Structures are given as C-alpha cells and as structure tokens.
Amino acid sequence: MRGKLYALWDRLRSSYWFIPTLMTLLALGLSLGFVALDDAIGQDWARGIDFLHANKPEGARALLQTVAGSMIGVAGVTFSITIASVVYASGQYGPRLLTNFMRDTGNQITLGTFIATFIYCVMVLRAVHAAEEGSANAVAAVASAASEQGDLAGGTFVPHVAILAAVLLALASIAVLIYFIHHIPQSIHVSNVVAGIGRELERRVERVFPERIGQGSDADGAADADPDADDGHGADVAMPDDFYTQARPVRSDVTGYLQGIDGDSLIDAAKARSVVLRLRFRPGDFVRAGDTLALAHPGEKVDDDLTEDVRYAFNWGTQRTALQDLRFLVNELVEIAARALSPGVNDPFTAMSCLDWLGAAVARLGGRGTPDSFRRDDEGAIRVIARPTRFEEFVEAAFGQLRPYVAADRNALFHELETLAAIAPHLQEERQRQAIRDEADALIGAARQNELGAADLEEAGHRYDVLMKLLGGELSFEETAAESSWLGGSA
C-alpha cells in the first residue's frame, strides 16, 4: 500500500491541478470564514478606522470586481507563459524533461495564487449587500443579521475584514507575479536544468542505492552469492538447482512501464505463503501483458491470492519516472548531452556540464559498494531475490550511451577523461575500477576512429595514461591533481 501511495503522490506532484485545487479550496474556506467573522463582530469596530469605515457597498463591489477581473486575466497570461516555456524546454532539451517542469512547485503555486484570489473575491462579492436591495440579495439573511448589530445603514452589510484580506491577497499576488517573472527564465536556463537533474540524481542515489527490498543479507548470506556469475538476464546469485524447474511464474496482466515496486508488500506476500520470489523486472522496464513478473518457488504454493498480491505490489504507468528508477535521471542527462553534441546544436559546454553531474553521481555510487540481491524478512529468511543496479550498468548508462558523441568532439573527449580520473579516488572495489578502465578503453578506441587531429589524440592518450595509473594505484590523486592543470583545476 505504501508503494501505491508514493506513486500517487508522485503523480499529484507532477500535475498542474493539485496545488491550485488545494489553494482554491482554502480560498473558499477563507471567504466563508471571514464573512462569518464580519457577521459575528459587526461593523462598529471599523467606525474609528477611516480606511475601513469609508467602505460602502458600491466601493467594496468595485474593489472586489477589479481584483477578481485582474487576477483571472493574469492567471491566463501566466498559464500561457508556463505552457510556452514548457514547450520550449521540452523541444530544446528533450521531451522527457516535460515532467520536470510539470513538477515545478513555483509554477503550481503561482497559478494557484491567482486562481485562489479570484475565487476568494467572487465569493466575498456575493456577501456585500446594500439596504435598498432588500430580500432580493442572495445573502439577505447575512445582511439582516448585520443590520441588527447596528451597522452603517439599515440592511447594509460590508464585510470589512474579508475585503481587507482581499487587498492583502492582491498584494501577495503582485509579489508572486514578480517572482514568477524571475523564475521562468531561471527554470529554463540550461545550467539550472542540468543542475536540477544532477542534484535529484544524487538524492536518489542516497535514497535508493543499494536498492533494498526488506533487509539485505548479512555477511554469511552475502557469501552465498556469486557476484561474478551472470546468466545474461542480470542474475547474480546462486540459485537452487531445481529453482527454475519447480518455480511457477506470476505473469503481468498490464502493459506499460514499471514505475515502482512495493518491497514490503512482496515480502509479506512471500512470507505468508512460505515462498521465494525471483523478480524478473526492475523499475523503468517496459512490461507486456503475459510477461513473467516473478518466479515463485516452490510452485505448488502459488495460488490466485498470491498472484494478485504480487501484481498489486507493482506500480504501472505510461511513462518512466524517477520514483525508483535511477536510470531515468541518467537518461535525461544523457539526452541533454547528446543533443548538445549534435551537429545542429554544437554546444560542447552543456555536454561537459552533464558529464560533471554524471561523474558526481557515479563517484557517489562508487562509495557505496556492491548491493545484495537477497532480500530477507524480519526473521532472516530469504523471501525476494531482486536484480540490483550494478555499478557497471550505471557506468554504461552514464558514459557508454554518450560514447559515440563524446569521441567525436575534442572538448567533450578531454572532459570525460578528466571526469573519469576524478572518479578514481572514490572507488572502493576492483570491479568498479575495472568498469572505469573498460569505459576509458572504449572511449579512446572510438576517438581514434574519428577524424581528430594528431595533437588532440596525443593529449587524449596522455590523459588516458594518467587515468590508468590512478586506477592502478601507481599515482597519488592529490599529487597528480596538484601537478596537472587539466585535473587539478585552475587554483
């Protein structure tokens, strides 16, 4: 259930209607509350305040109508500007970034402020009543009650507190408009777009990786796994001999992208029936109806209830999201960098910025070690075998996909070698260092096949040699960075 709630909350955050709707409901409540407050306290208190005492029904209506009309007009303009900026950004940086702009809380609050102010003024406007209007007024009962308390004129009701709140809301809306004018160009600036994705990627690495469902294995349990084994489908654990022959598949009844998995629900379902579940897919994968979501062992314990419980633990959608899918955020940065290095754009510095943030995420990931594939319940029994995101896969997703573009551009080539060298001191395991070696080998090989100058290839070869020595422990990173301007910066 918790996974479903997280997925629902993520969808609500990515909508332009949720926050404005909440703010509109709040405005409705405030309008009713302030009008009721004015009715309760009467209007004698305003006689000593010239600014408020001068309010007459005609003037109050004119004020409320002016504020309401201007707010709905500004709301339409800001909505048009928002849509235009979203269209520009998705076309310039990639359509998958549309969700990032939809999640922008600043834009949602701006739209909500204008709409809420409009609704508030309209609702308060209904309560303003002049004496000569009599019972024809929609709120004659409120006016009558106000008249009994000795108001400005018999049957006249001007909600001073509510009107003062409307003026304050109008001033707040002006402040929000100024913020919005500043925020829109900032939000579509390519450096801010890249940095926003990069920071989100780092936060997700902290939160999701190693990907754990339940409690990971202890040292003894981890020893049962063979981290070097791979069955071609990402398996990295030693399975029982009869697992695949005795296990029964739990198949999907939905076609779409797997957005998230509720690990607690899976473990509870497996524990209740004393089975082990071997997951077939990870968040971000596309699943067709009829595909195997998980293999349950032993198969004779699989029933319809278990099938439904397993299916319920998977969250689906028509698109990938960053909720549990680190690869999605990586792909966003890769897409921006690939577009920047295309001949039509030719913006290597944007690509270099993407490489910086990708390198920061890989370095943070390298400090976390290898995740465990076994997931245990609270009693220590293995219940779920999940396919983790390996460091090698992350490196391939971050740098391997960009290799054809980087290898053809001198500036990007040099910068990626610098980025890989900066990652080296953060790596803990030899297999992680080997993944960086493999990427550097492939990058240099691709660069030599492109039409780069001899001097550029020589400089790239020099940086490659330094990287290999850093990975092999032959050089000290701090000493090398201090002596190499390309690695140590300009300090």
ZAGU-133827 format. One record per residue: x, y, z of N, C-alpha, C, O, CB in turn; residue in three letters. Coordinates in steps of 0.1 Angstrom, whole numbers, plus 5000, padded with zeros to 4 digits. Each point is the difference from the previous one (the first is absolute). Glycine has a CB too. Layout:
<recs>
XYZXYZXYZXYZXYZALA;...
</recs>
This chain:
<recs>
500849885000499250125000500950135000499650104993498649775019MET;502950124995500850125001500650044987500150114996500549835027ARG;499849954969500550034986498950074992500350094992501249715010GLY;497350154999498950074992499850145004499850094992499149695006LYS;501250255015499950145005501150084995499850124996499049805024LEU;502550034980501150074994499850044985500350114996501249785021TYR;498050014976499850024986498950104997500150084991500649685005ALA;498250245013498950094998500650145004499650104993498749735013LEU;502450195004500650135004500950054989500050124997499949825027TRP;500949974970500950054989499250054988500350104994501449735013ASP;497150104990499250054989499350135003499950094992499749675001ARG;500050265020499450125004501050124999499750114996498749765019LEU;502850104989501150114999500350044986500450114998500549805023ARG;498850004970500350034986498850054992500050004988501749825013SER;497350235006498850054994499950155002500650055010498349734993SER;500450294988499850155002498750035007499650115001501849924978TYR;497949865025498750035006499949975015499150065007500049884971TRP;501849985027499949965014500250125010499150035008501749744985PHE;500450305006500250115009499050114998499550065009502949884992ILE;497350104986499050114998498649965006499350085005502049994974PRO;498449805020498749965006500050015015499050055005500749794976THR;501450125025500150025015499950155004499350035009502149764992LEU;499350294991500050155003498650064998499550095007502949924987MET;496949944996498650044997499149965011499150095004501349904972THR;499749895029499149965011500350085012499150035008500849744983LEU;501450265012500450095011499450134999499550065009502649824993LEU;497950184985499450134998498550005003499450095006502349964977ALA;497649845013498649995003499750005015499150075005500649804974LEU;501150055028499950005014500350135007499250045009501449724990GLY;500450314996500350135006498950104997499650085009502849884988LEU;497050044991499050104997498749975009499550105006501349914970SER;498949875026498849975009500450045014499150055008500149764977LEU;502050165019500450025014500150155003499550045011501749754989GLY;499350294991500150155003498750074999499750095008502649904983PHE;496849965000498750065000499249975013499350085005500749904969VAL;500249895030499349965013500650085011499350045010500349734982ALA;501750265008500750085010499450145000499750065011502449804988LEU;497850204989499450134999498650015006499550095006501949954974ASP;497849855017498649995005500049995015499150065006500249834973ASP;501750045027500049985014500450125008499550035010501049744986ALA;500550314999500650115007499350134997500250105006501949784995ILE;497050124988499450124996500950104993501149964997497350015022GLY;501250154980500850104993500350135008500650094995498449824984GLN;500650095033500350115009501550025002500450115001497449865010ASP;502949924989501550015002500750084989501050065003498949735010TRP;499550224975500650074989499750145000500650084992499249714995ALA;499350275022499750144999501250095003500050114995497649835012ARG;503350015001501150095004501249994990501050075002498349905021GLY;500549944967501149994990499550054987499249944993501749865019ILE;499650324984499550074988500149914988499150004991501550225019ASP;500549714989500249924988499049894998499549974989502950075013PHE;497149915009499049894999498650065001499149954993502549895018LEU;498250264997498750065002499450064987498850014998501850035026HIS;500350014968499650064987499549904990499450044990502350145014ALA;498449694999499549904991498550004999499350005010502749864995ASN;497550164983498649994997499849884991500949954994498850305009LYS;499049704996499849884992500550024985500649914995497450045019PRO;501850174980500450024987501549994998500549944991497450205005GLU;502849935014501450004999500649865003501049964993499050285014GLY;499449695002500549875003499849904988500949924997498650125027ALA;499449984970499849924988501050034989500549914993497150075013ARG;502650154992501050044989501449955003500649954991498050265005ALA;501849795017501349955004500149854997500949954994499350235023LEU;498849754988500049854998499949964985500749914996498350075027LEU;500250094969499949974986501350034993500549934991497150135010GLN;503150055003501350044994501049895003500749964991498850295011THR;500649715010501049905004499749874993500949934995499550185027VAL;498349854978499749874994500350004985500549904995497750075023ALA;501450144975500250004986501450004996500449944991497550185007GLY;502949965010501550004997500649875002500949964993499250285013SER;499549695005500649875004499849904989500949924997498950145027MET;498949934971499849894990500750044987500449914993497350045018ILE;502550184986500750034988501549975002500649944990497850245006GLY;502249855015501449975003500249855000501049954995499350265018VAL;498749714993500149865000500149944986500849914997497950085025ALA;500550064969500049964986501450034993500549914993497050125006GLY;503050095004501350034994501249915006500849954992498450295005VAL;500849745016501049925006499949854995501049944998499050215022THR;498849814978499849864995500649994986500649904997497350075018PHE;501850134977500650004986501550005000500649934993497350194999SER;502649975017501550005001500649875005501049964995498850295010ILE;499549695004500549875005500049894989500949934999498250135024THR;499849944970499949904989501050034989500749904995496950075010ILE;502750154992501050044990501449965005500749954992497850245000ALA;501849835020501349965006500249855000501049954997499050265016SER;498949724990500049855001500349954986500849914998497750095022VAL;500850064970500149954986501550034995500649924994496950125002VAL;503050085007501350034996501049915007500949944993498550305004TYR;500549735016501049925007499949864995501149934998498750215022ALA;499049804978499949864995500649994986500549894997497550085018SER;501850134977500649994986501550025000500749954991497150135001GLY;502750015017501450035000500849895007501149964996498350285004GLN;500149715011500849915008499549854999500849915004499650285012TYR;498449794980499549864998498649995006499750065011502649854990GLY;496850014993498649995005499949945013499050025007500349974970PRO;501749935027499949935013500250105012499749965011501149834978ARG;499650335008500250105011498750075003499950095009502549944984LEU;496549944999498850075002499549975015499450105006500049874970LEU;500849915029499549975014500850095010499450045010500049734983THR;501850265005500850085009499450145001499950065011502149824983ASN;497550184995499450135000498649995006499550105007501949974974PHE;497949825017498749985006500150005015499050035007500249854972MET;501950065026500249995014500450135007500150005012500549764984ARG;499650344996500550135006499050065009499050054996502449994983ASP;498949965034499150045010499750154999498950055003501949775012THR;500250264981499950144998498950044990499250095003503249945003GLY;497649904983498950034990498749965005499050074997502749894985ASN;498249925025498749965005499450105011498850035000501949734995GLN;500250295013499550095011499650134993499150075005502549835012ILE;499250154973499650124993498649994994499250095002503249954993THR;497349854998498749994994498949995011499050064999502049824981LEU;499450045030499049995012499750135006498950025005502049754999GLY;500150324998499850135007499050084992499150065006503249935003THR;497950024978499150094992498649945000499050085001502949994985PHE;498049805012498649944999499350015014498950035001501949824981ILE;500050135029499450005013499650155003498950015006502549795002ALA;499450304989499650145002498750034993499150075005503349994998THR;497549894984498850034992498849935007498950075002502549944977PHE;498749875025498949935006499650075013498850015004501949774986ILE;500350265018499750075013499250134998499050025007503149885002TYR;498350184981499350124998498649984995499150075004503150044990CYS;497649794997498749974995499149965012498850055001502149894977VAL;499649985031499149955011499750125010498950005005502149774992MET;500050315006499750115009499150104993499250065007503149915004VAL;497850054976499150094993498649975002499150095000502749944983LEU;497949855018498649955002499450055013498850015002501749794984ARG;500450235024499550035013499850155002499450045010501849764998ALA;499350284983499850155001498550034997499549964990503050085004VAL;496950045015498550024999499750145003500450055011499149714995HIS;499850314986499550135002498650005006499249904997502350194984ALA;498150015026498750005007498849994990499049935003502050205016ALA;499149944970498950014991499849874992498949994994501550255005GLU;500549675002499949874992499049915007499549914994502850124997GLU;497549995022499049915007500349864999501149954999497250224998GLY;500649755003500149855000500449954987500349884998498050125019SER;501850084972500549954987501449965000500549924992497850224997ALA;502449915021501549965001500149865004499249955008501450284998ASN;500449704988500249865002500449975015499949895005500850084971ALA;499850135031500449995013499350095010500550065009501849874983VAL;496450095005499250095008500049965015499950095009498649954971ALA;501549835023500149965014501250055007499950055011498849754982ALA;502450205000501350055006499850155002500450055010501049774979VAL;498050255001499950155001499050035012500350105007500249934968ALA;498549905026499050025011500749995013499850085009498349844976SER;502749975017500749985012500950115003500150055012499749714985ALA;500950294993500950115002499350135004500550085008501049824975ALA;497350125011499250125003499650005014499950115007499349904970SER;500549885029499549995014501150045009499750035012498849794982GLU;502850185002501150035009500450144998501050045005499849734994GLN;498450324994500350144999501050034990501050075003498549955020GLY;500449934965500950034989499950144995499350085005500749684989ASP;500850264995500150144994498650054996499850125002502549834991LEU;496949975002498650044996499149885001500549884999500450294985ALA;497949855018499049895001500149904989499750054988498950105026GLY;501749724988500049914989501350004992500149924991497550105008GLY;503350065004501350014992501049905007500250005012499350244981THR;501249694999501049915005501350014991500049964989498249885021PHE;502950214996501350014993501049925009500350055011499150184978VAL;501049655006501049925008501450065000500849974992497849835003PRO;501750295015501250075000501249915001501050024993497850175017HIS;501149714999501249915002500249924987501249994996498349995029VAL;499549974969500149934987500650084989500849954992497349915015ALA;501550274992500550094990501550035003500850004990496950105006ILE;502649925016501450035004500949874996501150024995498250145024LEU;500249724983500749884996500250004985501049954995498149935025ALA;499850164972500150014986501150094995500749974991496949985008ALA;502650165008501050104996501449935003500950024992497650185013VAL;501649735006501349945003500349894990501149984996498550075029LEU;499449874971500249904990500450064987500849954993497549915018LEU;501150264985500450074988501550045001500749984990497050105006ALA;502749975015501550045002500949874999501050004994498350205020LEU;500249694992500849885000500149954985501049954996498249995028ALA;499750074969500049964986501050084991500649954992497049985011SER;502550205000501050084993501449955003500849994991497750215010ILE;501849775012501349945004500249874993501149984995498850145027ALA;499149804977500249874993500250024985500849924994497749975023VAL;500950214977500250034986501450044997500649964991497050115007LEU;503050025011501450034999500949885001500949994992498550245018ILE;500349695000500849875001499949924987501049944996498650065029TYR;499249994970499749914988500850064988500649924993497150025016PHE;502450194989500750064989501549975001500749974990497650215009ILE;502249815014501449975002500249854999501149954995499250245020HIS;498749734989500249855001500049944986500849904998498150105025HIS;500350044968499849934987501350004992500549894996497250185004ILE;503050044998501349994993501149925007500849944994498750284996PRO;500449795024501049925007499749854999500949924999499350275017GLN;498549774983499749865000500349934986500249885000498050175016SER;501950034974500449954987501450024996500449964989497250075004ILE;503250035016501450024997500749865000499849925010500250315000HIS;500849744980500549864999500849965012500049895004500050144971VAL;500850065031500849975011499149965012500349905007501550254985SER;497149925010499149975011499349874997499749925010500050324995ASN;499949734983499449884996500949885003499549905007499150224976VAL;502649895013501049895002500349985015500049895005501050154972VAL;499250075030500349995014498849945008500249925009501350284989ALA;497349844998498849945007499949854998499749935010499150294986GLY;501549734992499949864998501249935007499849905006499150144972ILE;502350025022501149955007499849995015500449905006501050194976GLY;498150015024499750005014499049895004500149935010500550314991ARG;498349754991499049905002500649864999499749915007498650254984GLU;502649824999500749874998500849975013500049885004500050154971LEU;500750065030500849985012499149965012500349915008501550254984GLU;497149915009499149975011499449864999499849935010499650324992ARG;500349714985499449874998501149895003499649905005498850204978ARG;502849935014501149905003500149985015500149895004501150184975VAL;498750045028500049995015498849925005500149925009501150304992GLU;497649804993498849945005499849854995499549925007499550314994ARG;501349754986499649874994501249905000499849885000498550254986VAL;502949925012501149904997500849985013500450105006499749984970PHE;500349805028499649884993498549985000499450035011502849874995PRO;497250054984498649974999499749895010500549884998499350204978GLU;499549955034499749895010498549995002499250095001502949965011ARG;497549824988498649975003500049925013500549885000498850124975ILE;500250055035500249935013501450025005500750104998497549734996GLY;502350075014501350005006500949924991499749894995499450135028GLN;502150044974501049934992500649895008499849995012500650224975GLY;500349705006500749895006501150055009500550104998498949754983SER;500850075030501250025008501249954993500049964988498650035033ASP;502550024986501349964993499949854996500549974989500850205025ALA;498149744994500049864996499149984988500349934991500150015033ASP;498550134976499149994989500650054987499849944989498350085027GLY;502650094985500650064988501049914994500350004988499350225022ALA;501049694999501049914994499449904991500749944992500650105028ALA;497449944981499349904992499950054985499849924991499050005029ASP;501450214978499850054987501349994993501150015005497150155002ALA;501749834980501250004991500050134992499350004990500849745009ASP;500650365005499850134994500650004985499750094993500450015029PRO;500649804975500650004986499149924991500350004988502050025021ASP;496749914996499249924991498950094993499550095006500949715009ALA;499350174973499050074993499349914990500749944991500650285012ASP;497449774998499349904991499550074987499349944993500149935027ASP;501150264978499550074988498850085003499650084991501449754995GLY;498450155025498850085004500250085012499050045007499649784982HIS;502650195015500350085012500149925013500150065010498850134978GLY;501049685011500049925012501450015006501049994993497249854998ALA;501950175022501350015006500049925013500750035010499750194980ASP;498749685011499949925012500049854996499749964989499050225023VAL;501849744998500049864998498649945003499650005011502949994995ALA;496849964984498649965001500049855003501049934996498250254989MET;499849775022499949855002499949934987499550064990499449985032PRO;501649844978500049924987498649994994499950004988502149885020ASP;497050105000498749984995499150125000498849994998501449785010ASP;500450354993499250125002499250024987498850025001503050085014PHE;498849904973499350044988499149884996499050034993502950125000TYR;498449735011499149894996498849995009498949964996503149924995THR;498250165022498949995009499250135002498949995006502449835005GLN;499350294985499350135002498950024991500049944989502250155019ALA;496949994996498850034991500050154998500150085009498649725000ARG;501050244978500150144997498750075005498949954999502550004981PRO;498850185024498950095003500050104988501050084999499149895027VAL;498950034966500050084988499350135001499050025008501149774979ARG;500350315006499450135000498750004992499849934990502450185012SER;496849975003498850024993499950144994498950044996500049785019ASP;502250254985500050144996501250024991501049945001498050145021VAL;500850014968501150044991500350155003499250085000500149754982THR;502050195021500450145003501450005006500749895001496950175002GLY;502850055002501350025006499949975015499050055007501750124976TYR;500249765022500049975015500650125007501250034998499049724998LEU;499050325012500550125006500549985014500850085005497550044981GLN;501349775021500449985013499649875005499049944995500950305009GLY;500749715007499749875006499950025015500950065006500349814976ILE;497750085024499850015014500649885006499449895001498550244997ASP;503449885007500749895005499449945012500149885002501950224989GLY;497549985018499449955013498849914997499949895006500950315006ASP;498449844978498949914996500449874994499449905003499350314993SER;502449794996500549884994500549905011499749885000500950254979LEU;500149935031500649915010498849955009500149885004502150254996ILE;496949955003498849955008499349894993499649905006500250335004ASP;500049794977499349894992500849874999499449905002499550284985ALA;502449845011500849884999500149935014500049875001501350244981ALA;498849965029500149945013498749935004500049895006501650295000LYS;497349884990498749945004499849864993499349925006499750314997ALA;501749754986499849874993501349924999500049904994498250214993ARG;502849945021501349935000500649974987500449884997498850015024SER;500850214970500649994987501250104999500150095008497749834982VAL;503050054999501150104996499650054987499749934991502149955022VAL;498350254985499650074988501350054993500850075006497050005003LEU;502449894979501150054991499450104991499449964990502049825012ARG;498950355000499550104991500650004987501249984998498450165022LEU;499649894970500550004986500350144995500950024991497749775005ARG;500750315009500150134994500450105012499849975011498549984971PHE;502250175013500450105009499250134996499550014989502849895015ARG;497550205006499450124996500750074988501250004999498150035025PRO;499950014966500550054988499849914988500150054989501550085025GLY;498249744989499949904989498650014994499050035007502749825004ASP;498250124976498749994993499549865001500849904996499850294989PHE;498249795020499549865002498749994991499250095000501749905024VAL;499049894970498849974992499149915008500549925008500850114970ARG;497449985019499149905007500449864996500149974988498050215011ALA;502049745011500449864998501549975003500449895001497850104982GLY;502650125019501349985004500149965014499150035008501650144976ASP;500449765019500249955014500550115009501150054998499349724993THR;498850275019500550095010500949945010501050075003496950054994LEU;501849765007500949945010499849854999498949954996500950255019ALA;501249724989499949865001499949975015500850045008500649924971LEU;497649965025499749965013500449855003499649914992498550265009ALA;502749815009500549875003499749975015500350085008501549934974HIS;497649875021499549894991498750044993499250075005502049765009PRO;498750124973498850044992498749955005499050064997502649944985GLY;498449895026498749945004499350095011498849995002502149794993GLU;499850325010499450095010499550134994499450085007502249835010LYS;498550104970499550124993498549984997499649904994502750144995VAL;496950055016498650004998499550144994500950094998498849745020ASP;499150184980499450134994500350125010500250114995498149754992ASP;501650115026500250115009501450055000500250125000498049785015ASP;502850014984501450044999500250084987500750105000500049705014LEU;498750154975500250074987499550145001500650094995499149694993THR;499150245018499450135002500950095009500250124997497549794999GLU;502850035015500850085009501350054993500550115002498649765017ASP;501550044973501350044993499750114990500750094999500249675004VAL;498050224989499750104990499750135007500350114994498749724991ARG;500350175026499750125007501250085005500050125001497949785006TYR;503250034995501250075005500850074988500950075003499349755015ALA;499450174970500650064989499250124996498749994998502349804994PHE;499650335006499350124996500450034985501149994996499050105027ASN;498849944969500150014986499750144995499450085007500049684991TRP;501150274990499750134994500350004985500649904995499950215027GLY;499250004971500350014986501350054997500450014989497250025007THR;503250015015501350064998500949975012499549965010499550224976GLN;502349835012500949985011500050125009499850114996501649744989ARG;498950125028500150115009501349985009500649894999496950145002THR;502950075006501249995008499749955014500950005009500050194978ALA;497949765016499649965013500949895006500550015011497250044983LEU;502649844998500949905004501049974989500849905000497550005015GLN;501750184974500849964988501150104998499850114995498149794995ASP;503350075015501150094999500450014985500550114996500349825027LEU;499049974969500450004986499250114993500550054990500149715011ARG;498250275003499350104993500650145002500150074990497849805014PHE;502650165008500750135002501350004992500450114994498649915028LEU;501749874977501249994993499750034985500750074993500349765023VAL;498050114979499650014986499650154997500350044988498949725011ASN;500250315010499750144998501350084997500150084991497849905023GLU;503150004995501350074998500749964987500550084993499749935032LEU;499749864972500649954987499350064988500750044991499949745021VAL;498150234989499250064989500450154998500250044988497949805017GLU;502150235005500450144999501450014994500250084991498349985029ILE;502449864985501450004995500049964985500750064992500149895031ALA;498549944974500049964986499450104990500650024989499149755019ALA;499350304996499450114992501050114999500250064989497549885018ARG;503050095004501050115000501249974990500550094994498849975030ALA;501049814975501249974992499649974985500849964992500349955029LEU;497650104976499549974987500550114991500250125004497849765004SER;502250104979500550104990499150125000500550114998500649714989PRO;497650175014499150114999500150095012499650124999498949744988GLY;502050105025500050085012501550045002500350125002497649775008VAL;503050014991501450025002500350095012500650114999499749874976ASN;499349975037500250075012500749905010499449945009498550204988ASP;503449855001500749905009500150045015500149915008501350044972PRO;498450185023500150045014498849955008500149975012501250234981PHE;497549795001498849945006500349855002499649955011498950234979THR;502149765001500349865001501049985011499949905008499650064968ALA;501550135025501049985011499350025014500449945009501450154975MET;497250005017499350025012499249875004500049965012499850284984SER;499649694994499449885002501049895005499749925009498550144974CYS;502949945011501149905004500450025015500349915007500550084969LEU;499350145028500350035014499049945009500449945010500750274983ASP;497649815005499049955009499949844999499849945010499050284988TRP;501449734990500049854999501249945008499949905007499050124971LEU;502350055021501149965007499950015015500449915008500950164973GLY;498050035024499750025014499149885005500349955011499950304987ALA;498849714994499149895004500849875000499849925010498250214981ALA;502849854999500849875000501050005011500149895006499650104969VAL;500950125029500950005011499349975013500549935009500950244979ALA;497449895014499249975012499649865000500049935011499250304989ARG;500549714989499649864999501149915003499949895007498450174977LEU;502949985012501249925002500349985014500649905004500350174975GLY;498850035030500249995014499149915007500050005013501050224986GLY;498049724994499049925007500249854999499249935006499350264990ARG;502449774997500349854999498949934991499250074994501949945028GLY;499049864978499149924992498849965008500149965011501849954976THR;496950115007498849975007499749855001500649924992498550295000PRO;500149755017499749865002498749964992499150085000502149925023ASP;498849894971498849964993498949935009498850004996502649974984SER;499049975031499149945009499350105009500650095006500849704994PHE;497350195001499250095009499349915010499349904996500350274986ARG;500549865031499649915010498850065008499950125000502449785002ARG;496950015004498950055009500650035014501249995002497149884984ASP;500850175023500550045013500549885008500650015011497850174989ASP;501449694995500549895007501349954993500649895005497150055002GLU;502850134983501349964994499849904988501149974994499950075028GLY;497849924975499849914988500050084987499450104999499349745016ALA;502050104975500050064987498549994994499549894999503050054997ILE;497050175000498750014994499950054986499249964992500050075031ARG;501750064974500150064987501450014995500950035007497050114998VAL;502349824982501350024993499850104989499349974990501449795016ILE;499950364997499850114991501350024992501149985004497250135011ALA;501549944973501150034991500550145003499350104997499949754985ARG;501950175024500550145004500650074988500349944990500149985033PRO;499750214979500650084990501550005003500550055010497550104986THR;502849794995501449985003500850134996499550084991500349675005ARG;501350275010500950114996500350004986500050114993500949895030PHE;499449894971500449994986498950044991500250074990501349755016GLU;497250154998498950044992499850155000499750074991499249715014GLU;501450285007499850145002501150084991499650104994499549865030PHE;502149994976501050064992499749994986500250104992501549845025VAL;497849954978499649984986498850094997500050064989500849715011GLU;498350255009498950094997500450145000499550084991499049765019ALA;502450204998500550145001500950044989499950104994499849895031ALA;501349924973501150044990499949924987500350054989501150015031PHE;498249824981500049914988499050054989500450004988500249815026GLY;498350244991499050054990500550134993499650034989498649875025GLN;502650184993500650124994501249984992500550094994498550035025LEU;501649764981501349984994500150044986500950074996499449745019ARG;498750164976500150044986500150154998500650054991498249745003PRO;500550285015500050154998501250065006500650094994496949915007TYR;502949955011501250065007501349974992500950094999498049885023VAL;501249914972501249964993500250094987501250014995498549765014ALA;499350294986500150084988500350155003500150084991498449764998ALA;501550205024500250145004501250015009500049945010497550104988ASP;503450054998501350015007499750055015500649935009500650124970ARG;498050055023499850055013499349905009500449985012499550254979ASN;499149715004499349905008500849885003499949945011498050144979ALA;503049885001500949895002500950025011500249925009499750024967LEU;500850185024500950035011499350015013500549955010500950184974PHE;497449925016499350025013499549875006500049985012499350254980HIS;500349684999499649875006501249935006499849935010498350054973GLU;503050025010501249945006500350075014500549935009500450014968LEU;499050195023500250075013499049955011500349985011500650224976GLU;497849785008499049965009500249865006499949975012498550174975THR;502149775004500349865004501150005010500149925009499150004969LEU;501850175019501250015010499550055013500549955011501150094970ALA;497550055019499550065013499249905008499950015012500150214978ALA;499449685003499249895007500949905007499649945010498650094972ILE;503049955012500949905005500249995015499949895006501350134972ALA;499150095029500249995014498849965009500149975011501750204986PRO;497049834997498849975007499649854999499049965006500250284990HIS;501549694996499749864998500549915011501250025004498850024971LEU;499349865029500349915011500449864996500849945006497750195008GLN;501049834975500249864995500749994987499950104992498049845020GLU;502849964986500849984988499149994988500350044989501549845024GLU;497050064988499149994989499550134996499650024988499749755020ARG;500650325001499650144997501150074992499750074990498949945030GLN;502649974984501150064993500149944986500350074990500949975031ARG;498549834978500149934987498950064990500250014988500749785023GLN;497950244995499050064992500450134994499750034988498649865026ALA;502450194994500550134994501149984990500150074990499450045032ILE;501449794980501049964990499349964987500450054989501249885029ARG;497449994983499349954988499450124992500150014988499449775023ASP;499950314996499450124994501150094994499850054988498349945028GLU;503050034990501150084995500649934987500350074991500250025032ALA;499649784978500649934988499050014988500550034989500649815026ASP;497650154988499150014989499950144994499950024988498849805022ALA;501550284999499950144996501250044991499950064990498949995031LEU;502449904984501250034992499949934986500450054990501049985031ILE;498149854979499949924988499150074990500250014988500249785025GLY;498450274992499150074992500650134995499750044989498449855023ALA;502750184996500650134996501049984989500150084991499650005032ALA;501049814977501049974990499349974986500750024990500949905028ARG;497250044983499349984987499450124994499550004989500049775019GLN;500550345000499450134995501150094995501249975002497050015015ASN;501450124976501050094993500550115009499850124998499149834980GLU;501750015033500750095009501450024996500649914994497850035025LEU;502150184984501450034997501049925008499749945010499650294984GLY;501949765001501049925006500450055014500249935010500750014968ALA;499150205023500350065013498949975010500349985012500950204976ALA;497549825008498949975009500149865004499749975012498950204977ASP;501749735002500149865004501149985010500049925009499050024969LEU;502150145020501249985009499650055014500449945010501250094970GLU;497750085020499650065014499049905006500149975012500350274980GLU;498749715000499049905006500849875005499649955010498650144974ALA;502849875008500849895005500750025013500149915008500150034968GLY;500350185025500750045013499049995012500449955010501250204977HIS;497249915011499150005011499549855003499849975011499450264982ARG;500749694996499749865002501049935008499749925009499150084969TYR;502550035019501149935008500050045015500249925008501250084971ASP;498350135023499950045014498949945007500149955012500950274982VAL;497849764999498949945006500349855003499649965011498950194976LEU;502249785005500349865002500949995012499849915008500050044968MET;501150145026500950005011499350035013500349945011501650124974LYS;497150035015499250035011499249885005499949975012500050274981LEU;499549704997499249885003500949885005499549925009498850154974LEU;502949925013500949905004500750035013500849915005499550034972GLY;499550185028500750035013501450044998500850025010497749835001GLY;502050174976501450044998500250155003501150045002499149784981GLU;498850265016500150145003499050045011499049945002501750104974LEU;499750065032499250065010499150114993500550084993501249885025SER;497050034985499150094993500350155004500050084992498249745008PHE;502050205013500250145005501350054994500050124995498849835026GLU;502249974978501350054994499850034985500550104995500849775023GLU;498150044976499850014985499150124997500350084991500049675006THR;498650275011499250114998500750145002499750094993498349775014ALA;502950145003500750125002501050034989500350124998499549845026ALA;500749944969501050034990499450004986500750044990500949855024GLU;497150074984499450004987498950105000499050005007501549764990SER;499650344994499050114999498749944995498950065004502950114992SER;498249734996498749954994499249925011498849984998502350014979TRP;499649965033499449925010499750085013499149985007501949824983LEU;500050295013499950075013499350135000499850065010502349834995GLY;497450154983499350124999500950124998501249984996497049935019GLY;501450214988500850124997500550075012500550114999498249924981SER;501149915032500450065013501550015001500550055009497549865002ALA;
</recs>
